[in-house]
Structures are given as structure tokens and as C-alpha cells.
Amino acid sequence: MAHQMVREVLNTISKDWYERCRIISEEKYELDIQSKLAHARKEERKEWQGVVAKKDAIIANNKAEIANNKAEIARLRKLAGLD
């Protein structure tokens, strides 16, 4: 009789321990997924910030080039007596 009770108690402890480990494992898996997602979003933001910075630099360079071209056109028009 005592052996049966001990077996039942150990069985209950074993089942409880298994369930606890399963829940902890699931929670860890979910946290890992969330962490990976957050990291991916952060990397994506960095990547897009780089893309935007490059485009901004190109736009600024193009604006400067346009301004230089307009100045050159104005200079040439003046030389040609068109202004």
C-alpha cells in the first residue's frame, strides 16, 4: 500500500514537473521568436535609414548640380548678350 502511494506521488510530481518544463519551454520559444522579430525590425529600420540617407545624398548632389548648371547657363547667356 505504501509503495502504491509513493508511486502515485512520484507519478504526480513527474507529471507536474513535465508540464512545468513544457510550459517553460513554450514561453522560452515565444520569447525567442519575439526577440528575433524585434531584432529583424531593428535591422530593417537601420537598412531603410541607410537607403533614405543615400537617396537624400543623391538628391542633395543633384540639387547642387542643377544649381551649378543654372549658374553656368546664366553666365553663358550673359556672355552671349542674351540677358
C-alpha positions as CSV (number, residue, x, y, z in Angstrom):
1,M,0.0,0.0,0.0
2,A,2.8,2.4,0.9
3,H,4.6,1.6,-2.3
4,Q,1.5,2.4,-4.3
5,M,1.1,5.8,-2.6
6,V,4.8,6.6,-3.2
7,R,4.4,5.6,-6.8
8,E,1.4,7.8,-7.2
9,V,3.1,10.7,-5.5
10,L,6.2,10.3,-7.7
11,N,4.0,10.0,-10.8
12,T,2.1,13.2,-9.9
13,I,5.4,15.0,-9.2
14,S,6.8,13.7,-12.5
15,K,3.7,14.8,-14.5
16,D,3.7,18.2,-12.8
17,W,7.4,18.6,-13.5
18,Y,6.9,17.6,-17.1
19,E,4.1,20.1,-17.5
20,R,6.1,22.8,-15.9
21,C,9.1,22.2,-18.2
22,R,6.8,22.1,-21.2
23,I,5.2,25.5,-20.3
24,I,8.7,27.0,-19.6
25,S,9.9,25.7,-23.0
26,E,6.9,27.2,-24.8
27,E,7.4,30.5,-23.1
28,K,11.1,30.5,-24.0
29,Y,10.2,29.7,-27.6
30,E,7.7,32.6,-27.7
31,L,10.3,35.0,-26.2
32,D,12.9,33.8,-28.7
33,I,10.5,34.5,-31.6
34,Q,9.6,37.9,-30.2
35,S,13.3,38.7,-29.7
36,K,14.1,37.6,-33.3
37,L,11.2,39.7,-34.6
38,A,12.3,42.8,-32.7
39,H,15.9,42.3,-34.0
40,A,14.7,41.9,-37.6
41,R,12.6,45.1,-37.3
42,K,15.6,47.0,-35.9
43,E,17.8,45.8,-38.7
44,E,15.2,46.6,-41.3
45,R,14.9,50.1,-39.8
46,K,18.7,50.5,-40.0
47,E,18.7,49.3,-43.6
48,W,15.9,51.7,-44.6
49,Q,17.6,54.5,-42.8
50,G,20.7,53.8,-44.9
51,V,18.7,53.7,-48.1
52,V,17.0,57.0,-47.2
53,A,20.3,58.6,-46.3
54,K,21.8,57.5,-49.7
55,K,18.8,58.9,-51.5
56,D,19.0,62.2,-49.6
57,A,22.6,62.5,-50.5
58,I,21.8,61.8,-54.2
59,I,19.1,64.4,-54.1
60,A,21.3,67.0,-52.4
61,N,24.0,66.3,-55.0
62,N,21.6,66.6,-57.9
63,K,20.3,69.9,-56.5
64,A,23.8,71.2,-56.2
65,E,24.5,70.1,-59.8
66,I,21.3,71.8,-61.1
67,A,22.3,75.0,-59.2
68,N,25.7,74.9,-60.8
69,N,24.2,74.2,-64.3
70,K,21.8,77.1,-63.9
71,A,24.7,79.4,-62.8
72,E,26.7,78.3,-65.9
73,I,23.7,78.9,-68.2
74,A,23.2,82.3,-66.7
75,R,27.0,83.1,-67.2
76,L,26.9,81.8,-70.8
77,R,23.7,83.8,-71.6
78,K,25.4,86.9,-70.2
79,L,28.5,86.3,-72.3
80,A,26.3,85.8,-75.4
81,G,24.4,89.0,-74.6
82,L,21.1,87.3,-74.2
83,D,20.4,88.9,-70.8
